[in-house]
């Protein structure tokens, strides 16, 4: 295994860990002369070390437990085809009136590329929430690239409707 295949920066490692709820930082040792990984070893982390600096404009920000719940719902919505990925698609669902709620990434660079979504959500009375990692959101959306925003859409008679309503009420509590 080449070290280039493990090209993860610290934030990406934390995103993978936060999504899997393992709280373990993988640190790879490698032999520099032949660029080969010797073995991964685990280093336990506490909850305080997982927190990342977040832009204060990213409000409301989901806590770790709520982020896990949202990412699980996003993953299920992808399987039921009730998910639209990307800021443009999220904007379209809001304008068409088929969006249940919007999830944005707080680490979008620059953050202004997603800040039109909260304004539009407030106009349409749709709840929205920020999560810390665009990489974790991308993984939950089923793509290998980072995703800065996604929309959970409505579907009559969907099996996800009770879960969507539960998450919507949690998001609305954050907004108050």
mmCIF file of the C-alpha atoms, coordinates in Angstrom:
data_MODEL
# 
_entry.id   MODEL 
# 
loop_
_atom_site.group_PDB 
_atom_site.id 
_atom_site.type_symbol 
_atom_site.label_atom_id 
_atom_site.label_alt_id 
_atom_site.label_comp_id 
_atom_site.label_asym_id 
_atom_site.label_entity_id 
_atom_site.label_seq_id 
_atom_site.pdbx_PDB_ins_code 
_atom_site.Cartn_x 
_atom_site.Cartn_y 
_atom_site.Cartn_z 
_atom_site.occupancy 
_atom_site.B_iso_or_equiv 
_atom_site.pdbx_formal_charge 
_atom_site.auth_seq_id 
_atom_site.auth_comp_id 
_atom_site.auth_asym_id 
_atom_site.auth_atom_id 
_atom_site.pdbx_PDB_model_num 
ATOM 1   C CA . UNK A 1 1   ? 0.000   0.000  0.000  1.00 0.00 ? 1   UNK A CA 1 
ATOM 2   C CA . UNK A 1 2   ? 1.436   3.373  -1.007 1.00 0.00 ? 2   UNK A CA 1 
ATOM 3   C CA . UNK A 1 3   ? 1.291   6.341  1.336  1.00 0.00 ? 3   UNK A CA 1 
ATOM 4   C CA . UNK A 1 4   ? -0.254  8.384  -1.497 1.00 0.00 ? 4   UNK A CA 1 
ATOM 5   C CA . UNK A 1 5   ? -3.329  6.153  -1.256 1.00 0.00 ? 5   UNK A CA 1 
ATOM 6   C CA . UNK A 1 6   ? -3.685  7.304  2.364  1.00 0.00 ? 6   UNK A CA 1 
ATOM 7   C CA . UNK A 1 7   ? -3.627  10.977 1.461  1.00 0.00 ? 7   UNK A CA 1 
ATOM 8   C CA . UNK A 1 8   ? -5.887  12.174 4.283  1.00 0.00 ? 8   UNK A CA 1 
ATOM 9   C CA . UNK A 1 9   ? -5.372  15.406 6.141  1.00 0.00 ? 9   UNK A CA 1 
ATOM 10  C CA . UNK A 1 10  ? -6.280  15.784 9.816  1.00 0.00 ? 10  UNK A CA 1 
ATOM 11  C CA . UNK A 1 11  ? -9.763  17.162 9.141  1.00 0.00 ? 11  UNK A CA 1 
ATOM 12  C CA . UNK A 1 12  ? -10.616 14.282 6.776  1.00 0.00 ? 12  UNK A CA 1 
ATOM 13  C CA . UNK A 1 13  ? -9.453  11.759 9.389  1.00 0.00 ? 13  UNK A CA 1 
ATOM 14  C CA . UNK A 1 14  ? -11.670 13.419 11.983 1.00 0.00 ? 14  UNK A CA 1 
ATOM 15  C CA . UNK A 1 15  ? -14.607 13.384 9.560  1.00 0.00 ? 15  UNK A CA 1 
ATOM 16  C CA . UNK A 1 16  ? -14.296 9.670  8.959  1.00 0.00 ? 16  UNK A CA 1 
ATOM 17  C CA . UNK A 1 17  ? -14.011 9.072  12.679 1.00 0.00 ? 17  UNK A CA 1 
ATOM 18  C CA . UNK A 1 18  ? -16.922 11.338 13.522 1.00 0.00 ? 18  UNK A CA 1 
ATOM 19  C CA . UNK A 1 19  ? -19.122 9.665  10.914 1.00 0.00 ? 19  UNK A CA 1 
ATOM 20  C CA . UNK A 1 20  ? -18.275 6.168  12.109 1.00 0.00 ? 20  UNK A CA 1 
ATOM 21  C CA . UNK A 1 21  ? -18.559 7.249  15.777 1.00 0.00 ? 21  UNK A CA 1 
ATOM 22  C CA . UNK A 1 22  ? -15.281 5.533  16.658 1.00 0.00 ? 22  UNK A CA 1 
ATOM 23  C CA . UNK A 1 23  ? -13.355 8.467  18.175 1.00 0.00 ? 23  UNK A CA 1 
ATOM 24  C CA . UNK A 1 24  ? -10.063 6.912  17.121 1.00 0.00 ? 24  UNK A CA 1 
ATOM 25  C CA . UNK A 1 25  ? -7.427  8.793  15.182 1.00 0.00 ? 25  UNK A CA 1 
ATOM 26  C CA . UNK A 1 26  ? -5.591  6.558  12.754 1.00 0.00 ? 26  UNK A CA 1 
ATOM 27  C CA . UNK A 1 27  ? -1.915  7.354  12.675 1.00 0.00 ? 27  UNK A CA 1 
ATOM 28  C CA . UNK A 1 28  ? 0.092   5.587  9.990  1.00 0.00 ? 28  UNK A CA 1 
ATOM 29  C CA . UNK A 1 29  ? 3.744   4.713  10.377 1.00 0.00 ? 29  UNK A CA 1 
ATOM 30  C CA . UNK A 1 30  ? 5.654   4.295  7.170  1.00 0.00 ? 30  UNK A CA 1 
ATOM 31  C CA . UNK A 1 31  ? 9.152   3.489  6.070  1.00 0.00 ? 31  UNK A CA 1 
ATOM 32  C CA . UNK A 1 32  ? 10.434  6.549  4.202  1.00 0.00 ? 32  UNK A CA 1 
ATOM 33  C CA . UNK A 1 33  ? 13.058  4.831  2.037  1.00 0.00 ? 33  UNK A CA 1 
ATOM 34  C CA . UNK A 1 34  ? 10.623  2.669  0.092  1.00 0.00 ? 34  UNK A CA 1 
ATOM 35  C CA . UNK A 1 35  ? 7.440   4.680  0.789  1.00 0.00 ? 35  UNK A CA 1 
ATOM 36  C CA . UNK A 1 36  ? 5.607   1.733  2.319  1.00 0.00 ? 36  UNK A CA 1 
ATOM 37  C CA . UNK A 1 37  ? 3.112   1.673  5.171  1.00 0.00 ? 37  UNK A CA 1 
ATOM 38  C CA . UNK A 1 38  ? 4.287   -0.484 8.053  1.00 0.00 ? 38  UNK A CA 1 
ATOM 39  C CA . UNK A 1 39  ? 1.117   -0.611 10.169 1.00 0.00 ? 39  UNK A CA 1 
ATOM 40  C CA . UNK A 1 40  ? -1.666  1.626  11.357 1.00 0.00 ? 40  UNK A CA 1 
ATOM 41  C CA . UNK A 1 41  ? -1.973  2.138  15.085 1.00 0.00 ? 41  UNK A CA 1 
ATOM 42  C CA . UNK A 1 42  ? -4.797  3.601  17.089 1.00 0.00 ? 42  UNK A CA 1 
ATOM 43  C CA . UNK A 1 43  ? -4.614  6.627  19.306 1.00 0.00 ? 43  UNK A CA 1 
ATOM 44  C CA . UNK A 1 44  ? -7.655  7.233  21.481 1.00 0.00 ? 44  UNK A CA 1 
ATOM 45  C CA . UNK A 1 45  ? -9.157  10.701 21.443 1.00 0.00 ? 45  UNK A CA 1 
ATOM 46  C CA . UNK A 1 46  ? -11.484 12.446 23.840 1.00 0.00 ? 46  UNK A CA 1 
ATOM 47  C CA . UNK A 1 47  ? -14.552 14.448 22.800 1.00 0.00 ? 47  UNK A CA 1 
ATOM 48  C CA . UNK A 1 48  ? -12.846 17.815 23.329 1.00 0.00 ? 48  UNK A CA 1 
ATOM 49  C CA . UNK A 1 49  ? -10.102 17.073 20.797 1.00 0.00 ? 49  UNK A CA 1 
ATOM 50  C CA . UNK A 1 50  ? -12.618 16.343 18.023 1.00 0.00 ? 50  UNK A CA 1 
ATOM 51  C CA . UNK A 1 51  ? -14.017 19.876 17.989 1.00 0.00 ? 51  UNK A CA 1 
ATOM 52  C CA . UNK A 1 52  ? -12.909 21.916 15.005 1.00 0.00 ? 52  UNK A CA 1 
ATOM 53  C CA . UNK A 1 53  ? -12.977 25.662 14.513 1.00 0.00 ? 53  UNK A CA 1 
ATOM 54  C CA . UNK A 1 54  ? -16.186 26.635 12.773 1.00 0.00 ? 54  UNK A CA 1 
ATOM 55  C CA . UNK A 1 55  ? -17.183 29.910 11.167 1.00 0.00 ? 55  UNK A CA 1 
ATOM 56  C CA . UNK A 1 56  ? -19.653 31.710 13.477 1.00 0.00 ? 56  UNK A CA 1 
ATOM 57  C CA . UNK A 1 57  ? -21.867 32.442 10.445 1.00 0.00 ? 57  UNK A CA 1 
ATOM 58  C CA . UNK A 1 58  ? -22.670 28.714 10.318 1.00 0.00 ? 58  UNK A CA 1 
ATOM 59  C CA . UNK A 1 59  ? -25.713 28.818 12.589 1.00 0.00 ? 59  UNK A CA 1 
ATOM 60  C CA . UNK A 1 60  ? -27.445 26.629 13.761 1.00 0.00 ? 60  UNK A CA 1 
ATOM 61  C CA . UNK A 1 61  ? -24.666 24.071 14.129 1.00 0.00 ? 61  UNK A CA 1 
ATOM 62  C CA . UNK A 1 62  ? -25.611 20.494 15.003 1.00 0.00 ? 62  UNK A CA 1 
ATOM 63  C CA . UNK A 1 63  ? -23.841 18.846 17.915 1.00 0.00 ? 63  UNK A CA 1 
ATOM 64  C CA . UNK A 1 64  ? -22.080 15.506 17.538 1.00 0.00 ? 64  UNK A CA 1 
ATOM 65  C CA . UNK A 1 65  ? -25.087 13.316 18.378 1.00 0.00 ? 65  UNK A CA 1 
ATOM 66  C CA . UNK A 1 66  ? -27.428 15.266 16.122 1.00 0.00 ? 66  UNK A CA 1 
ATOM 67  C CA . UNK A 1 67  ? -24.856 15.187 13.319 1.00 0.00 ? 67  UNK A CA 1 
ATOM 68  C CA . UNK A 1 68  ? -24.755 11.415 13.536 1.00 0.00 ? 68  UNK A CA 1 
ATOM 69  C CA . UNK A 1 69  ? -28.568 11.242 13.377 1.00 0.00 ? 69  UNK A CA 1 
ATOM 70  C CA . UNK A 1 70  ? -28.699 13.621 10.401 1.00 0.00 ? 70  UNK A CA 1 
ATOM 71  C CA . UNK A 1 71  ? -25.996 11.740 8.489  1.00 0.00 ? 71  UNK A CA 1 
ATOM 72  C CA . UNK A 1 72  ? -27.786 8.432  9.054  1.00 0.00 ? 72  UNK A CA 1 
ATOM 73  C CA . UNK A 1 73  ? -31.030 9.951  7.755  1.00 0.00 ? 73  UNK A CA 1 
ATOM 74  C CA . UNK A 1 74  ? -29.209 11.425 4.742  1.00 0.00 ? 74  UNK A CA 1 
ATOM 75  C CA . UNK A 1 75  ? -27.815 7.987  3.967  1.00 0.00 ? 75  UNK A CA 1 
ATOM 76  C CA . UNK A 1 76  ? -31.269 6.399  4.183  1.00 0.00 ? 76  UNK A CA 1 
ATOM 77  C CA . UNK A 1 77  ? -32.818 9.186  2.090  1.00 0.00 ? 77  UNK A CA 1 
ATOM 78  C CA . UNK A 1 78  ? -30.211 8.503  -0.582 1.00 0.00 ? 78  UNK A CA 1 
ATOM 79  C CA . UNK A 1 79  ? -31.345 4.870  -0.685 1.00 0.00 ? 79  UNK A CA 1 
ATOM 80  C CA . UNK A 1 80  ? -35.011 5.938  -0.982 1.00 0.00 ? 80  UNK A CA 1 
ATOM 81  C CA . UNK A 1 81  ? -34.142 8.546  -3.652 1.00 0.00 ? 81  UNK A CA 1 
ATOM 82  C CA . UNK A 1 82  ? -35.320 11.403 -1.434 1.00 0.00 ? 82  UNK A CA 1 
ATOM 83  C CA . UNK A 1 83  ? -32.004 13.262 -1.522 1.00 0.00 ? 83  UNK A CA 1 
ATOM 84  C CA . UNK A 1 84  ? -30.651 16.050 -3.714 1.00 0.00 ? 84  UNK A CA 1 
ATOM 85  C CA . UNK A 1 85  ? -26.920 16.772 -3.470 1.00 0.00 ? 85  UNK A CA 1 
ATOM 86  C CA . UNK A 1 86  ? -25.258 20.149 -3.936 1.00 0.00 ? 86  UNK A CA 1 
ATOM 87  C CA . UNK A 1 87  ? -26.128 23.781 -3.302 1.00 0.00 ? 87  UNK A CA 1 
ATOM 88  C CA . UNK A 1 88  ? -27.746 24.251 -6.721 1.00 0.00 ? 88  UNK A CA 1 
ATOM 89  C CA . UNK A 1 89  ? -29.975 21.183 -6.339 1.00 0.00 ? 89  UNK A CA 1 
ATOM 90  C CA . UNK A 1 90  ? -30.923 22.257 -2.802 1.00 0.00 ? 90  UNK A CA 1 
ATOM 91  C CA . UNK A 1 91  ? -31.905 25.681 -4.151 1.00 0.00 ? 91  UNK A CA 1 
ATOM 92  C CA . UNK A 1 92  ? -34.064 24.048 -6.843 1.00 0.00 ? 92  UNK A CA 1 
ATOM 93  C CA . UNK A 1 93  ? -35.897 21.879 -4.296 1.00 0.00 ? 93  UNK A CA 1 
ATOM 94  C CA . UNK A 1 94  ? -36.579 24.932 -2.137 1.00 0.00 ? 94  UNK A CA 1 
ATOM 95  C CA . UNK A 1 95  ? -37.957 26.898 -5.083 1.00 0.00 ? 95  UNK A CA 1 
ATOM 96  C CA . UNK A 1 96  ? -40.144 23.950 -6.151 1.00 0.00 ? 96  UNK A CA 1 
ATOM 97  C CA . UNK A 1 97  ? -41.456 23.511 -2.595 1.00 0.00 ? 97  UNK A CA 1 
ATOM 98  C CA . UNK A 1 98  ? -40.462 19.843 -2.235 1.00 0.00 ? 98  UNK A CA 1 
ATOM 99  C CA . UNK A 1 99  ? -37.765 20.230 0.412  1.00 0.00 ? 99  UNK A CA 1 
ATOM 100 C CA . UNK A 1 100 ? -38.308 18.870 3.940  1.00 0.00 ? 100 UNK A CA 1 
ATOM 101 C CA . UNK A 1 101 ? -35.077 20.336 5.337  1.00 0.00 ? 101 UNK A CA 1 
ATOM 102 C CA . UNK A 1 102 ? -31.619 21.458 4.206  1.00 0.00 ? 102 UNK A CA 1 
ATOM 103 C CA . UNK A 1 103 ? -28.236 20.294 5.511  1.00 0.00 ? 103 UNK A CA 1 
ATOM 104 C CA . UNK A 1 104 ? -25.212 22.541 4.869  1.00 0.00 ? 104 UNK A CA 1 
ATOM 105 C CA . UNK A 1 105 ? -21.524 22.008 5.585  1.00 0.00 ? 105 UNK A CA 1 
ATOM 106 C CA . UNK A 1 106 ? -19.937 24.548 7.935  1.00 0.00 ? 106 UNK A CA 1 
ATOM 107 C CA . UNK A 1 107 ? -16.480 24.017 6.431  1.00 0.00 ? 107 UNK A CA 1 
ATOM 108 C CA . UNK A 1 108 ? -17.453 25.054 2.889  1.00 0.00 ? 108 UNK A CA 1 
ATOM 109 C CA . UNK A 1 109 ? -14.738 27.303 1.552  1.00 0.00 ? 109 UNK A CA 1 
ATOM 110 C CA . UNK A 1 110 ? -15.750 30.117 1.188  1.00 0.00 ? 110 UNK A CA 1 
ATOM 111 C CA . UNK A 1 111 ? -18.814 29.749 3.401  1.00 0.00 ? 111 UNK A CA 1 
ATOM 112 C CA . UNK A 1 112 ? -20.656 32.379 1.373  1.00 0.00 ? 112 UNK A CA 1 
ATOM 113 C CA . UNK A 1 113 ? -21.374 29.818 -1.371 1.00 0.00 ? 113 UNK A CA 1 
ATOM 114 C CA . UNK A 1 114 ? -23.991 28.215 0.916  1.00 0.00 ? 114 UNK A CA 1 
ATOM 115 C CA . UNK A 1 115 ? -25.173 31.266 2.869  1.00 0.00 ? 115 UNK A CA 1 
ATOM 116 C CA . UNK A 1 116 ? -27.962 31.985 0.369  1.00 0.00 ? 116 UNK A CA 1 
ATOM 117 C CA . UNK A 1 117 ? -29.656 28.747 1.494  1.00 0.00 ? 117 UNK A CA 1 
ATOM 118 C CA . UNK A 1 118 ? -30.562 29.893 5.055  1.00 0.00 ? 118 UNK A CA 1 
ATOM 119 C CA . UNK A 1 119 ? -32.144 33.057 3.638  1.00 0.00 ? 119 UNK A CA 1 
ATOM 120 C CA . UNK A 1 120 ? -34.166 31.065 1.134  1.00 0.00 ? 120 UNK A CA 1 
ATOM 121 C CA . UNK A 1 121 ? -35.122 28.528 3.822  1.00 0.00 ? 121 UNK A CA 1 
ATOM 122 C CA . UNK A 1 122 ? -36.449 31.283 6.070  1.00 0.00 ? 122 UNK A CA 1 
ATOM 123 C CA . UNK A 1 123 ? -38.531 32.672 3.198  1.00 0.00 ? 123 UNK A CA 1 
ATOM 124 C CA . UNK A 1 124 ? -39.993 29.215 2.482  1.00 0.00 ? 124 UNK A CA 1 
ATOM 125 C CA . UNK A 1 125 ? -40.332 28.178 6.179  1.00 0.00 ? 125 UNK A CA 1 
ATOM 126 C CA . UNK A 1 126 ? -38.049 25.170 5.716  1.00 0.00 ? 126 UNK A CA 1 
ATOM 127 C CA . UNK A 1 127 ? -35.706 24.157 8.563  1.00 0.00 ? 127 UNK A CA 1 
ATOM 128 C CA . UNK A 1 128 ? -31.964 24.110 7.922  1.00 0.00 ? 128 UNK A CA 1 
ATOM 129 C CA . UNK A 1 129 ? -28.905 23.029 9.861  1.00 0.00 ? 129 UNK A CA 1 
ATOM 130 C CA . UNK A 1 130 ? -25.128 23.130 9.507  1.00 0.00 ? 130 UNK A CA 1 
ATOM 131 C CA . UNK A 1 131 ? -22.869 20.183 10.202 1.00 0.00 ? 131 UNK A CA 1 
ATOM 132 C CA . UNK A 1 132 ? -19.120 20.463 10.649 1.00 0.00 ? 132 UNK A CA 1 
ATOM 133 C CA . UNK A 1 133 ? -17.802 18.426 7.731  1.00 0.00 ? 133 UNK A CA 1 
ATOM 134 C CA . UNK A 1 134 ? -18.440 18.515 3.991  1.00 0.00 ? 134 UNK A CA 1 
ATOM 135 C CA . UNK A 1 135 ? -16.474 15.275 3.623  1.00 0.00 ? 135 UNK A CA 1 
ATOM 136 C CA . UNK A 1 136 ? -18.723 13.418 6.076  1.00 0.00 ? 136 UNK A CA 1 
ATOM 137 C CA . UNK A 1 137 ? -21.772 14.842 4.292  1.00 0.00 ? 137 UNK A CA 1 
ATOM 138 C CA . UNK A 1 138 ? -20.381 13.621 0.973  1.00 0.00 ? 138 UNK A CA 1 
ATOM 139 C CA . UNK A 1 139 ? -19.825 10.135 2.357  1.00 0.00 ? 139 UNK A CA 1 
ATOM 140 C CA . UNK A 1 140 ? -23.364 10.044 3.741  1.00 0.00 ? 140 UNK A CA 1 
ATOM 141 C CA . UNK A 1 141 ? -24.677 11.181 0.347  1.00 0.00 ? 141 UNK A CA 1 
ATOM 142 C CA . UNK A 1 142 ? -22.963 8.203  -1.241 1.00 0.00 ? 142 UNK A CA 1 
ATOM 143 C CA . UNK A 1 143 ? -20.327 10.068 -3.248 1.00 0.00 ? 143 UNK A CA 1 
ATOM 144 C CA . UNK A 1 144 ? -16.581 10.147 -2.873 1.00 0.00 ? 144 UNK A CA 1 
ATOM 145 C CA . UNK A 1 145 ? -16.385 13.947 -3.174 1.00 0.00 ? 145 UNK A CA 1 
ATOM 146 C CA . UNK A 1 146 ? -17.223 16.535 -0.498 1.00 0.00 ? 146 UNK A CA 1 
ATOM 147 C CA . UNK A 1 147 ? -20.812 17.835 -0.559 1.00 0.00 ? 147 UNK A CA 1 
ATOM 148 C CA . UNK A 1 148 ? -21.475 21.352 0.760  1.00 0.00 ? 148 UNK A CA 1 
ATOM 149 C CA . UNK A 1 149 ? -25.276 21.127 0.892  1.00 0.00 ? 149 UNK A CA 1 
ATOM 150 C CA . UNK A 1 150 ? -28.075 18.644 0.414  1.00 0.00 ? 150 UNK A CA 1 
ATOM 151 C CA . UNK A 1 151 ? -31.839 18.583 0.592  1.00 0.00 ? 151 UNK A CA 1 
ATOM 152 C CA . UNK A 1 152 ? -34.121 15.880 1.950  1.00 0.00 ? 152 UNK A CA 1 
ATOM 153 C CA . UNK A 1 153 ? -37.207 15.924 -0.283 1.00 0.00 ? 153 UNK A CA 1 
ATOM 154 C CA . UNK A 1 154 ? -40.845 15.030 0.322  1.00 0.00 ? 154 UNK A CA 1 
ATOM 155 C CA . UNK A 1 155 ? -42.392 11.793 -0.849 1.00 0.00 ? 155 UNK A CA 1 
ATOM 156 C CA . UNK A 1 156 ? -45.970 10.738 -0.166 1.00 0.00 ? 156 UNK A CA 1 
ATOM 157 C CA . UNK A 1 157 ? -46.173 7.499  1.802  1.00 0.00 ? 157 UNK A CA 1 
ATOM 158 C CA . UNK A 1 158 ? -42.436 7.289  2.415  1.00 0.00 ? 158 UNK A CA 1 
ATOM 159 C CA . UNK A 1 159 ? -41.154 4.978  5.130  1.00 0.00 ? 159 UNK A CA 1 
ATOM 160 C CA . UNK A 1 160 ? -38.762 7.727  6.216  1.00 0.00 ? 160 UNK A CA 1 
ATOM 161 C CA . UNK A 1 161 ? -41.513 10.215 7.079  1.00 0.00 ? 161 UNK A CA 1 
ATOM 162 C CA . UNK A 1 162 ? -41.462 9.602  10.888 1.00 0.00 ? 162 UNK A CA 1 
ATOM 163 C CA . UNK A 1 163 ? -37.669 9.934  11.010 1.00 0.00 ? 163 UNK A CA 1 
ATOM 164 C CA . UNK A 1 164 ? -37.765 13.064 8.845  1.00 0.00 ? 164 UNK A CA 1 
ATOM 165 C CA . UNK A 1 165 ? -40.373 14.651 11.129 1.00 0.00 ? 165 UNK A CA 1 
ATOM 166 C CA . UNK A 1 166 ? -38.313 13.810 14.231 1.00 0.00 ? 166 UNK A CA 1 
ATOM 167 C CA . UNK A 1 167 ? -35.161 15.388 12.764 1.00 0.00 ? 167 UNK A CA 1 
ATOM 168 C CA . UNK A 1 168 ? -37.152 18.418 11.566 1.00 0.00 ? 168 UNK A CA 1 
ATOM 169 C CA . UNK A 1 169 ? -38.402 19.088 15.101 1.00 0.00 ? 169 UNK A CA 1 
ATOM 170 C CA . UNK A 1 170 ? -34.856 18.759 16.477 1.00 0.00 ? 170 UNK A CA 1 
ATOM 171 C CA . UNK A 1 171 ? -33.599 21.256 13.876 1.00 0.00 ? 171 UNK A CA 1 
ATOM 172 C CA . UNK A 1 172 ? -36.445 23.661 14.666 1.00 0.00 ? 172 UNK A CA 1 
ATOM 173 C CA . UNK A 1 173 ? -35.466 23.510 18.355 1.00 0.00 ? 173 UNK A CA 1 
ATOM 174 C CA . UNK A 1 174 ? -31.962 24.626 17.372 1.00 0.00 ? 174 UNK A CA 1 
ATOM 175 C CA . UNK A 1 175 ? -33.345 27.575 15.408 1.00 0.00 ? 175 UNK A CA 1 
ATOM 176 C CA . UNK A 1 176 ? -35.318 28.961 18.372 1.00 0.00 ? 176 UNK A CA 1 
# 
